[in-house]
Amino acid sequence: MAALIRGLAGRRGPSPRCLGAGLFRETLGRAPRRLLRGTAALLSGAGRTLLTSGRAQHTEAPGPVEVDLKRLEGEDNGIVEVLMRRLKARNALGHVFVSQMTELVSTLAHESLVRVVIFRSLVPGVFCAGADLKERALMNNTEADLFVHGLRSLMTQIALLPMPSIAAMDGVALGGGLELALACDLRVAACSAQMGLIETTRGLLPGAGGSQRLPRMVGVTLAKELIFTGRRVGGQTALEMGLVNRAVDQNEAGDAAYREALSLAREILPQAPVAVRMAKEAIDRGVEVNRLCNGNREDVLSTALPFQVIPTRDRQEGMAAFIEKRPPHYTGE
């Protein structure tokens, strides 16, 4: 088995631009045995599938494809969709899923012809269910620390994409799933979609930027209420809060948010691409100036605090309660 993994990993490493992938490579040697096969196959590039106008282009080696790209053509040329398709795990943020998305986002960041990126799910009723808690329960504290660093790096890469990004939330977006949407520039949700930063209900803290991005969108007081309570809200309520840009009634196909996101992307598409990119940079830099005026304290806290909950008994209890499908009993330890 070890020889097979070394052989796979030796074919092709991930792009050096992928910080998250680098973190996973460091973690690989210490990862639980059941995670090695999928991670090694990923790092070797096995099983990558790219979609163009709905047609799949398969590489030679089969493997788990949890995140794909679809490049639209014709009048929609310039719009690229990031397709989340981890069906059995409801797009949970596991090693393979995060590493594949990191690789694709890194690629998109250097493509000048891409004008708009849409993040959407192919799993019915789900955008992204958040962290893969079953996988996380198998990690020791060091592995969990490295994984959260990689996840945070991914969300930063999404936020730093030079072109506008849109999250199409046709279903549940919880924890890290909502943090993924928050990292996008714009969000469209079905009214039936449920979303929330529920980490405190699992003995965790939003560790991928949610505790900073949510207050910027809905205000500090409301963000605290949502995070302290782990509350979930629907699409219409999210619109009223300013959490999403548009909310639409769900259709029979279950893709109303995606269709609305595509309509929004088509509004952006004919605008001057350089001007749009510069506008995004100007807005983001303006927000960054305000953050820097606080002496980077915000960055220090958002980076350090999530990792302080990793060794707590409450976090272990949250993981155990989730796996055993029972209410957690927290002691504050």
N, C-alpha and C positions, 0 to 999 in steps of 0.2 A: 504493500500500500504506500509506504513512504517513497519507494522508487517511482511509483506511478505519479504521485503528487509532485515529486521533483521533476519528472519528465514533463508534466503538464506546465508547471510553473516556468520551466526553462524555454518554452516555445516563444512566449512573448509577454513581457511585463507591461503593466499599465503605463499610460503617459506620465512622464515625470511632472507634468503640470497638475496632476490630480493629487492634491495634498491628502484628501481623504483616503484615496487608494493607497498612498504611501503609509498612512497610519495602519490600514488593515494589513499591509504586508508585514509591518512590525509585529502586529498582533497574531499573525498566522501561526507562528511557532508555539504560541502559548494557548491557542484556541482549543476548545473542547474537541475531541476526536470527531464527533458527528458533524462539526462545522467545517472540517478541513476540506472535504471533497468539493463542496460547493464553492468555497472560497478559492481554492487552488484552481478550479476550472475557470472561475471568473478572472483571476489575475492572469491567466494564460490567454484570455480573450475567447475562450470556448463559448460556442453557442450564440454569438452575437447575430442579431437579426435586425436589419434596417428596412423600413418600409418607405416606399415611394409611391404616392398616389394609390395607397391601399395594397400594393403588391410587395410581398415579402422577399427579401434577398438573403438567402441563408448562407452562412459560412459552412465549411466542411464539417467541423466537429459539432455534434449536438450537445445541448446543455440547457440549463435553466435560463430562459430569457424573461426577465421580470420587468425590464424597462426597454422600450423601443423608441425609435424616431420615425416620424412620418412627415415627409416633405411634400407639401401641396404644390400642385402645378396649375398651369393655365392662368386664369385671372387671379388665382390665389397664390401664385408663385411668390415666395418670400415669407410665407407663413409656415412655421414648423411646429409640429405637435410632439410633445413628450408623452408617450403612452405608458401608463402604469398598468401592469397586467399580472400581478401576483395574486391569482384568483383564490387559491385555497387559504391564503393568509390575509386576505382583504387588504392587500398592498401594505402590509406591516413593514416597518423600516428595519429590515434585517441586514446582515453583512452583504449578501449578494445584491439585494435591491439597492442599497445605498451606494455600493461601489460601482454598479452599472450606471446609476444616475449620475454619479460624480464624473465618470468618464464621458458621458454624453454631454453634460453641461459644460465641461471643460472644452469639448470640441466646438460646441455652439458659440462659445465666447470669442472664438477666433474666426468666425465666418461672417464676412462683411456683407454677404448677399441676404442674410437672414434679417428680416425686418420685425417680425413679431413671433414670440414663442408662446404656445398654449400648453399648459400642463393639464392633462385630463386622465381619467381612469377608464379602463375597459372592464372593470369589475362592477357589475350591477349594484346600485345602491350604496356604493362606497367610493369616496375620493381617496382617503388614506386613513387607516385605522390607528396610525401612530406607531409607537415603538413595538418591536416584536418582543413582548415580555417573556415568552417562553424561551426565546434564544438568550435574552438578557439574564434570565434566571440561571443559566449555565455558566455565566461569566464570573470570574473572580473580580475583585475591586479594580485591579490594574487593567484588566481587559475592558471592563465597563467604562473606566476613565478614558481609555483610548478610543473606544467606540463613540462616546459622546463627543469627544474632540472631532472625530471624523464627521459626525452628523452635523455638528455646528459649522464645520468647514464647508459642507455641502450647501447649507442654507445661505452662507455668506457668498458662495459662488453664484447661486441663483440670484441673490439680490444684486450682485455686481455684473450680471449680464449687461452688455452695452445696449441691447435692444429691449423694448418693452416686453414684459412677460405677463401672462394672464392665467389665473387659476380658475378652472371650470369645475365647480363643486356640485356634482349631481347627487351626492350622497354624503355619508358620514365623513367628517374631517376632525379627528380628535388628537389631542396631544401634539406629537411631532407632525401629524398630518395637517393640523391647522398651522403649525409653525412653517411648514412648507408653503402653504397658501399665503401666509403673511410675508414670506420672503419675495413673493411675486409683486409686481407693481400694481396690478389690478386683480380684483376677485369678482367672479360671477357665481351666484348660488341658486339652486332650486329652492323654492320656499319650503319644500319637504326635507331639505338637507339639515343635518344636525352637526353642530361644531362647538368645540370648546377646548380649553387648555385644562385637561383633567388630571394633570400629573400629581397634584396634592392628594388625590383620592388613592394613589398608589404609593404614597410615601416618597414621591419624587418632586423635582422642580423643573419647570420648562427650561431645558438646557440648550436649545438650538436657536435662541434669539427671541422666543415668544414673549418673555417677560420684559423686553425692551420695545419690540415692534408693536405689541398690542396697545400699550399706553399711548404711543404716538398716534394711533388711529382712533381710539375710542375715548381717550382721556385717562388720567392716572386713577381717579376714584373708581370709575367703572371697571377698569382693567383689574384693579385690586379685588373688587368684588367677584369678578368672574374667576380669577385665579384662586383666591382664598376658598371659594365654594366648589370649584371644579364644575361649575354650571355649564350645561349645554344649551345652546340657543338655536332656533330655526333660522331659515334664510331670511324671512321677512323681518324678524327681530334684529338680525345681523345688519340688514340694510338700514334700519332705523338708528342703530348704534353707530353707523359709519364703518362697520367692520368689512362690509362688501360694497361694491359699486353698483351692482344690479342684482335684483332677485326676481325670478320668474317662476310661474306655475310649472310643475313637472308635467311632462307629456307621457304618452303611452310607451314610447320607446325608452324613456328614462334618461334622455340626453338633452333636456331643455337648457340646462346651464351651459353645456358645451356649444349648442347651437347659438345661444346668445353671446358666448365668448367669441365664437367665430365671426359673428356679425360685428362685434366690437373690433376684432382684429382687422376686419375688412374696412372699417372706418379709419384705422391707423395706416393701413397699407399704402394708400395713394399719397400720403403726406411725404414731404422731403425727408428721406431717411437720415441724412446727416443732421438735419435740424432736430428731428425727433430724438436721436441719440444724445445730442448736445443738451436738449431740454431735460432729458432724464438725468444727465450728469449734473446739470445746474441745480435741479431740485434736490437731488441726493446730497450734493456738496453743501447746499444751504442747511439741510438738516444736520449734516456732519459738523458744520461750524458751531451750531448750538450745543452739540454733544461735547465738542472739544473745549468749549468754554467752561464746562464742568470739570475740567482737569482730567478727562479720561476715566473718572471714577466709575462712570456707568459701565465702561468696557471691563474694568477690573472686576467689578461685582458680578457682571453677567457671566464672566468666564470662570470665576472662582467658586461662586456659591453653588451652582449645580453639582459640583464634584464633592462638596462637603456632605451631601446627603447620601452618597454612595455607600459609605461604611456603616450607616445607621441601621439599627434593628427595625425601625419603622419601614425602611425601604425593603428589607428582607421580608417583612410581614406583608407588605403590599404585593410583592412578587408571588409569595406563597398563596395569598388569598385569591389572586387572579387565577393561578393555575388550578387551585382547588375549588374555584367557583363559589366562594363564600365571602361574606362581608369581612373586611380587615378589622383587626383590633389593635389600634395604635397606642403606644405607651409613652411616646415622646422621647424615646431613647435612640 
